Structure formats: structure tokens, C-alpha cells
Amino acid sequence: MASARTVFGLRFNGEEFPLEASISQIEVSGQKLYTVIMRDITERMQAETALRIKSEELAAMTQQLWQSSKLATMGELSASMAHELNNPLATVALRAENLLDQLPDEDGQRRSLEVIITEVERMAGLVNNLLQFSRRSHRQVSTVDLREEIGNSIELVHYHLRNRKVRVQRADEDPLRTIQADRQQLRQLFLNLLTNACDAMSEGGQITISTSTTVLDGQPAVAVDFADTGDGISAENLDKIWEPFFTTKAEGKGTGLGLAICRRIVEEHNGRIAIESEPGEGAVVHLVFGATTDTEVEGLI
């Protein structure tokens, strides 16, 4: 019976290489004889390694195609849902507001109407998120100072931040290069990141926003970091947070679209987005955008 095993030999130049050693036993004239066959299997192992890498790449590509297919289907469903829901939601909101205006301040039914209006606004926000995720409207690109847009976004949610006992600390580099971007999309990006950070700090806390000059693909770029003192993200959830509809928030508190929309906005601006986090240690969202070049500035003048 022959048996084979892999061993390693040395070439004349001292290089180690794999060998397949096959040993068989025969009996001749009552004596046991052993035959050993050594075969260089370097090329076979290289082929097996290349095949394994190709298989892994194919699996990754298949997963990406499957994800793209799911996103395309979700986009179609989102657009359909929005058209069906927007009109009745607007009607309910209008009727509720009219009824509220007709009631005196001391009427006990005012609170019920206020709850209805609040919930309708929440549903309308969900529909808008679905639309923002699914559609790709024409962008209006201009020269943008990220520090200014971050400040405008903070002002928009100032009341929300104050109610949640969340402080915002700024650490901006001066001077800072501008970028070419759509202001409305940047506003949505920053608002999503601010509200996400608030939701992660149920007992209040601090958001530190810093801007600095960096490099992206060998070219000048601008970096923005959003760091919070919240609960952090577990390792098993860190890779899932970009998936549409995945959320770690309590039921009714999140749609799972916020970070997916953020990533889409950043990627449409040829930027980079990443998150670092550990449970109990807060989270840091890293953004990088290519800086405005002299050629782009001349084209706008």
C-alpha cells in the first residue's frame, strides 16, 4: 500500500520548495522493500492557490452583484411607495392641522391631534429617506467650504442637540481647501451623521467635529471626522451598518437607511467614508473628499 505526504526540500540556491513523497512497500523473496518517489509539486500548489484566490474573488463579485440587484429592486419599490403614500400623508397632516387651529388652547383633544401630526411627519420623513436613497437627481455642484456647511448643519439641529444634552466641539484647520460638491447632499450627509451621533448618546454627550488637509489617491484632499462619546458599535455589527435597513436602534427609532445614504452621497462625490468604533468607546466617522484644483476654480470663474 502506498501513502503520500507533502514535505519540503531545498534547491541549490537554498530556496525551499514543496515535494510530494509517495512511499510504497513490496516483498521480494521474503524481504520487505520500500520505494520512495519524490515529485516537485510547486506548480500544482501555485495553481491551487491561484484557483482559490479566483474563487474568493468570484464569490465577492457574486455578493456585490446580488447586493446591487437588491438595491435596484428596493429603489423601484421605494419610488412606488412614495407616490402612493405622499398624497394621503399630506391630506392627513393638513386636516389635522386645520382641526388643531380650530380648537381652543385648553381643549383636551389638542394633545391627540399634536401626536397625530408628529407621527405623520415621522412617516413623511421615512418616505423622504426612501426617495433619497433610491433616486439620483441632478446634482448642483459648486465650490464648498466644508467648515461653513458643517456650521449650517449644526444650526439646523441646534434645538435637537440641546434637548438631547449634546455638545458640539469644533476643531477646524485654517486655512482649509474647498471642495466641489452639491450643498444639499452635503447638508443631508452632515444632518444624518449628527442625528445618528445623538441617538447613540441617550444620556447626552459630546460630538467633536474636526477638519484637516490630507491626501486622497495622491491628490490634495480634505478630511472630516465626526467623533461621539456614545455607546459604540460591536465588532459583529461594524460591517453591517452600511446595509440598507440594518439598524441597532430600538423598533420605531430608525429606518436603517441613514448610513447607507451617507455612503452613497460620499461615493457620488468620489470620496471615502469609514467608521471606527468599539463598544462603550463611542464612534468616529472618517470622511475624505478631493480638494478643489486650480483648473476647477478657473472653470467656475
C-alpha positions as CSV (number, residue, x, y, z in Angstrom):
1,M,0.0,0.0,0.0
2,A,1.3,3.4,-1.0
3,S,1.0,6.5,1.1
4,A,1.7,10.1,0.1
5,R,2.5,13.2,2.1
6,T,3.8,16.7,1.5
7,V,7.3,17.6,2.6
8,F,9.7,20.4,1.8
9,G,13.1,20.3,0.1
10,L,15.8,22.7,-0.6
11,R,17.0,23.8,-4.0
12,F,20.7,24.5,-4.8
13,N,20.1,28.2,-4.1
14,G,18.7,27.5,-0.7
15,E,15.1,28.1,-1.7
16,E,12.5,25.9,0.0
17,F,10.0,24.1,-2.3
18,P,7.1,21.6,-1.8
19,L,7.5,17.9,-2.6
20,E,5.0,15.1,-2.6
21,A,6.6,12.0,-1.2
22,S,5.0,8.7,-2.1
23,I,6.2,5.6,-0.2
24,S,5.2,2.0,-1.2
25,Q,6.2,-1.4,0.3
26,I,6.7,-4.6,-1.6
27,E,8.0,-8.0,-0.6
28,V,10.6,-9.8,-2.7
29,S,12.0,-13.2,-1.7
30,G,10.7,-12.7,1.7
31,Q,12.4,-9.3,2.1
32,K,10.5,-6.0,2.5
33,L,11.5,-3.4,0.0
34,Y,10.4,0.3,0.0
35,T,10.0,2.5,-3.0
36,V,10.1,6.3,-2.4
37,I,9.0,8.6,-5.2
38,M,9.6,12.4,-4.8
39,R,7.6,14.8,-7.0
40,D,8.1,18.5,-7.2
41,I,4.5,20.0,-6.8
42,T,5.5,23.7,-6.8
43,E,3.4,24.4,-10.0
44,R,0.4,22.4,-8.7
45,M,0.4,24.3,-5.4
46,Q,0.7,27.6,-7.2
47,A,-2.2,26.7,-9.4
48,E,-4.3,25.6,-6.4
49,T,-3.5,29.0,-4.7
50,A,-4.4,30.9,-7.8
51,L,-7.7,28.9,-8.1
52,R,-8.6,29.6,-4.5
53,I,-7.9,33.4,-5.0
54,K,-10.1,33.4,-8.1
55,S,-12.8,31.5,-6.3
56,E,-12.8,34.1,-3.5
57,E,-12.8,37.0,-6.0
58,L,-15.8,35.3,-7.8
59,A,-17.6,34.9,-4.5
60,A,-17.1,38.6,-3.7
61,M,-18.2,39.7,-7.1
62,T,-21.3,37.5,-6.9
63,Q,-22.1,39.0,-3.5
64,Q,-21.7,42.5,-4.9
65,L,-24.0,41.7,-7.9
66,W,-26.6,40.3,-5.6
67,Q,-26.4,43.4,-3.4
68,S,-26.7,45.6,-6.4
69,S,-29.8,43.7,-7.6
70,K,-31.4,44.0,-4.2
71,L,-30.7,47.8,-4.1
72,A,-32.2,48.2,-7.6
73,T,-35.3,46.3,-6.6
74,M,-35.6,48.4,-3.4
75,G,-35.2,51.6,-5.4
76,E,-38.2,50.7,-7.6
77,L,-40.3,49.7,-4.6
78,S,-39.3,53.0,-2.8
79,A,-40.4,55.2,-5.7
80,S,-43.7,53.3,-5.9
81,M,-44.3,53.6,-2.2
82,A,-43.5,57.3,-2.1
83,H,-46.0,58.1,-4.8
84,E,-48.7,56.1,-3.0
85,L,-48.0,57.5,0.4
86,N,-47.1,61.1,-0.1
87,N,-50.6,62.3,-1.1
88,P,-52.6,60.6,1.8
89,L,-50.0,61.7,4.3
90,A,-50.2,65.3,3.1
91,T,-54.0,65.1,3.4
92,V,-53.9,63.7,6.9
93,A,-51.4,66.4,8.0
94,L,-53.5,69.2,6.5
95,R,-56.8,68.1,8.1
96,A,-55.1,67.5,11.5
97,E,-53.5,71.0,11.4
98,N,-56.9,72.6,10.5
99,L,-58.6,70.9,13.3
100,L,-55.9,71.9,15.7
101,D,-56.2,75.5,14.7
102,Q,-60.0,75.4,15.4
103,L,-59.5,74.1,19.0
104,P,-59.0,76.4,22.0
105,D,-55.7,76.1,23.8
106,E,-57.4,74.5,26.8
107,D,-59.1,71.8,24.9
108,G,-58.0,68.3,25.9
109,Q,-58.2,67.0,22.4
110,R,-55.3,69.2,21.2
111,R,-52.7,66.7,22.6
112,S,-54.2,63.9,20.5
113,L,-54.0,66.0,17.3
114,E,-50.5,67.0,18.1
115,V,-49.5,63.4,18.4
116,I,-51.1,62.6,15.0
117,I,-49.3,65.5,13.3
118,T,-45.9,64.3,14.9
119,E,-46.4,60.8,13.7
120,V,-47.4,61.9,10.2
121,E,-44.3,63.9,10.0
122,R,-42.3,60.9,11.1
123,M,-43.9,58.8,8.3
124,A,-43.2,61.5,5.8
125,G,-39.6,61.6,6.9
126,L,-39.3,57.8,6.2
127,V,-40.8,58.2,2.8
128,N,-38.4,61.0,2.0
129,N,-35.5,58.8,3.2
130,L,-36.6,56.1,0.8
131,L,-36.8,58.5,-2.0
132,Q,-33.4,60.0,-1.2
133,F,-31.8,56.5,-1.2
134,S,-33.5,55.3,-4.4
135,R,-33.3,58.3,-6.8
136,R,-30.4,60.0,-8.3
137,S,-31.5,63.6,-9.0
138,H,-29.4,66.1,-11.0
139,R,-26.7,67.4,-8.7
140,Q,-25.8,71.1,-8.5
141,V,-22.1,71.2,-7.9
142,S,-20.3,74.3,-6.7
143,T,-17.2,75.3,-4.6
144,V,-17.9,74.5,-1.0
145,D,-16.2,75.3,2.3
146,L,-16.9,72.3,4.4
147,R,-16.5,74.2,7.6
148,E,-19.3,76.5,6.6
149,E,-21.6,73.7,5.6
150,I,-20.9,71.9,8.9
151,G,-21.8,75.0,10.8
152,N,-25.1,75.4,8.8
153,S,-26.0,71.8,9.5
154,I,-25.3,72.3,13.3
155,E,-27.6,75.3,13.3
156,L,-30.4,73.3,11.7
157,V,-30.4,70.7,14.5
158,H,-29.4,73.1,17.3
159,Y,-32.7,72.6,19.1
160,H,-32.5,68.8,18.8
161,L,-28.9,68.8,20.1
162,R,-29.8,71.0,23.1
163,N,-32.8,68.8,24.0
164,R,-30.6,65.7,23.9
165,K,-27.9,67.4,26.1
166,V,-25.4,67.0,23.3
167,R,-22.5,69.5,23.0
168,V,-20.6,70.1,19.7
169,Q,-16.9,70.8,19.7
170,R,-15.3,72.1,16.6
171,A,-11.6,71.7,15.6
172,D,-11.1,73.2,12.2
173,E,-7.9,73.7,10.3
174,D,-7.3,77.2,9.0
175,P,-6.9,77.7,6.1
176,L,-8.7,74.7,4.7
177,R,-9.1,73.9,1.0
178,T,-12.5,73.9,-0.6
179,I,-14.1,71.0,-2.4
180,Q,-16.5,70.6,-5.4
181,A,-19.8,69.3,-4.1
182,D,-23.6,69.5,-4.0
183,R,-24.5,71.6,-1.0
184,Q,-27.9,70.0,-0.4
185,Q,-26.4,66.5,-0.5
186,L,-23.6,67.6,1.9
187,R,-26.3,69.0,4.2
188,Q,-28.1,65.7,4.3
189,L,-24.9,63.9,4.9
190,F,-24.0,66.0,7.9
191,L,-27.5,66.0,9.3
192,N,-27.6,62.2,9.2
193,L,-24.3,61.9,11.0
194,L,-25.3,64.4,13.6
195,T,-28.6,62.8,14.4
196,N,-27.0,59.3,14.4
197,A,-24.5,60.5,16.9
198,C,-27.3,62.0,19.1
199,D,-29.2,58.7,19.0
200,A,-26.0,56.9,20.2
201,M,-25.8,59.2,23.3
202,S,-29.1,58.6,25.1
203,E,-27.8,60.3,28.3
204,G,-26.2,63.2,26.4
205,G,-22.5,63.6,25.5
206,Q,-20.2,65.4,23.0
207,I,-19.7,65.4,19.3
208,T,-16.3,66.5,18.2
209,I,-16.0,67.6,14.5
210,S,-12.6,68.2,13.1
211,T,-11.4,69.2,9.6
212,S,-7.9,68.9,8.2
213,T,-5.9,68.8,5.0
214,T,-4.9,65.3,3.8
215,V,-4.3,63.3,0.6
216,L,-6.6,61.1,-1.4
217,D,-5.2,58.9,-4.3
218,G,-2.1,61.1,-4.3
219,Q,-4.0,64.3,-4.7
220,P,-4.8,67.1,-2.1
221,A,-7.9,66.4,-0.1
222,V,-10.0,67.5,2.9
223,A,-10.7,65.2,5.8
224,V,-13.7,65.5,8.2
225,D,-14.1,63.4,11.4
226,F,-17.3,63.1,13.4
227,A,-16.4,61.6,16.8
228,D,-19.1,60.9,19.5
229,T,-19.0,59.7,23.1
230,G,-21.8,57.2,22.6
231,D,-22.3,53.5,23.2
232,G,-20.1,52.5,20.2
233,I,-20.7,49.7,17.8
234,S,-20.0,46.0,18.3
235,A,-17.5,44.2,16.0
236,E,-20.2,41.9,14.5
237,N,-22.3,45.0,13.6
238,L,-19.5,47.2,12.3
239,D,-19.6,45.5,8.8
240,K,-23.4,45.5,8.7
241,I,-24.1,49.2,9.4
242,W,-23.8,50.1,5.7
243,E,-26.5,47.7,4.7
244,P,-29.9,49.3,3.9
245,F,-32.5,48.7,6.6
246,F,-29.9,47.4,9.1
247,T,-30.2,49.3,12.4
248,T,-29.3,48.7,16.0
249,K,-31.8,51.2,17.2
250,A,-35.0,50.3,19.0
251,E,-38.0,49.4,16.9
252,G,-39.6,52.6,15.6
253,K,-36.5,54.7,16.3
254,G,-34.6,54.2,13.0
255,T,-35.1,53.1,9.4
256,G,-31.6,51.7,8.8
257,L,-31.2,54.0,5.7
258,G,-29.2,56.8,7.2
259,L,-25.6,55.4,6.9
260,A,-26.5,53.8,3.5
261,I,-27.5,57.2,2.2
262,C,-24.3,58.8,3.7
263,R,-22.1,56.3,1.9
264,R,-23.9,56.8,-1.4
265,I,-23.5,60.6,-1.1
266,V,-19.8,60.3,-0.3
267,E,-19.1,57.8,-3.1
268,E,-21.0,60.0,-5.6
269,H,-18.5,62.8,-4.7
270,N,-15.6,60.3,-5.3
271,G,-14.8,60.5,-1.6
272,R,-14.2,57.9,1.1
273,I,-16.1,57.1,4.3
274,A,-15.2,54.7,7.1
275,I,-16.2,54.1,10.8
276,E,-14.0,53.2,13.7
277,S,-15.7,52.1,16.9
278,E,-15.6,49.9,20.0
279,P,-18.4,49.1,22.4
280,G,-18.6,51.7,25.1
281,E,-15.9,53.9,23.4
282,G,-18.0,55.9,21.0
283,A,-17.5,56.0,17.3
284,V,-15.6,58.1,14.8
285,V,-16.8,58.6,11.2
286,H,-14.0,59.5,8.8
287,L,-14.8,61.4,5.6
288,V,-12.3,62.3,2.9
289,F,-13.1,64.5,-0.2
290,G,-10.9,65.5,-3.0
291,A,-9.9,69.2,-2.7
292,T,-10.7,71.8,-5.4
293,T,-8.0,72.1,-8.0
294,D,-6.8,75.3,-9.7
295,T,-8.4,74.1,-13.0
296,E,-11.8,73.6,-11.4
297,V,-11.7,77.1,-9.9
298,E,-10.8,78.6,-13.3
299,G,-13.8,76.7,-14.8
300,L,-16.2,78.4,-12.3
301,I,-15.0,81.9,-12.9
